[in-house]
Amino acid sequence: MRLDKKVAVVTGASKGIGKGIALRYAQEGARVVVTSRSTDLLAGVVEEIKASGGEALALPVDVRSAQSVQGVVDDTVKAYGRLDVMVNNAGISMVKASEDLSPEDWTRALETDLFGVFYGCQSAARQMMKQDGGAIINITSCYGIVAVPMRAAYCASKAGANHLTKVLAVEWAGKNIRVNAIAPGYIRTELVQDVIDRGFIPLEAIKKRTPQGRMGEVEDLLGLAVYMASDESSFMTGSVVSIDGGWTAYGYL
């Protein structure tokens, strides 16, 4: 029970990585607030946590709205009295040739994948400054580290989120708020599977390009997500950690 009695908010928790983190946090003893725009799916996540003896609350959120994100933090504190861990996981994909990328698509990607991360960090930090600190974890991407064609908005958003993580970490370190990021590679989620099915990502090419020869699974991220949220990582802040089977490090096609 490495997160015993901690209160955690996980955005984008209706499926994929966010759901996996929420379930694992509950197993580790945390009281978990799961958030998403898909409130019908959140109900199933809450039921799954409660069926295993955990405690959870579902709240709707639109991470593109600072007011909406602040409302989630306020409601979390009303329910549980504090906020110890904030996981900014909500995100969208954006795959288009840059010359065809509309202002609306560019804005939508940045509002969700970068602005939403900042709003989550800011709202959580405001509460954590009133207590004894806390941990903020941003789920970014290996695409924030390397350049990939037809992903201008997505790569820019994730690169911004990686650097934002470092800026906020050094800014808030003196207030006992730790800010770290996990930059996953190709993890088998509904979002990634959709892009594969649409033909934008060739699965066999991914496996060949990855030194470990496979895609990652959500389970591969959860140990680090727990460590970053726990007191065990008390001297870790400003880190962006890739979990990608060696994909980012590999120099050949």
BELPE-V800932 format. One record per run of one state. SS is the DSSP state (@ for helix, = for strand, . for the rest). FROM is the first residue (numbers start at 1). LEN is the number of residues. Records with the same first field share a line. If there is no record, write none. Layout:
SS: FROM-LEN  FROM-LEN
This chain:
.: 1-6  12-4  28-3  37-2  52-3  61-5  81-4  89-9  101-2  129-5  140-2  145-7  176-1  185-2  188-2  198-5  210-6  217-2  230-1  234-6  244-10
=: 7-5  31-6  55-6  85-4  134-6  177-8  187-1  216-1  240-4
@: 16-12  39-13  66-15  98-3  103-26  142-3  152-24  190-8  203-7  219-11  231-3
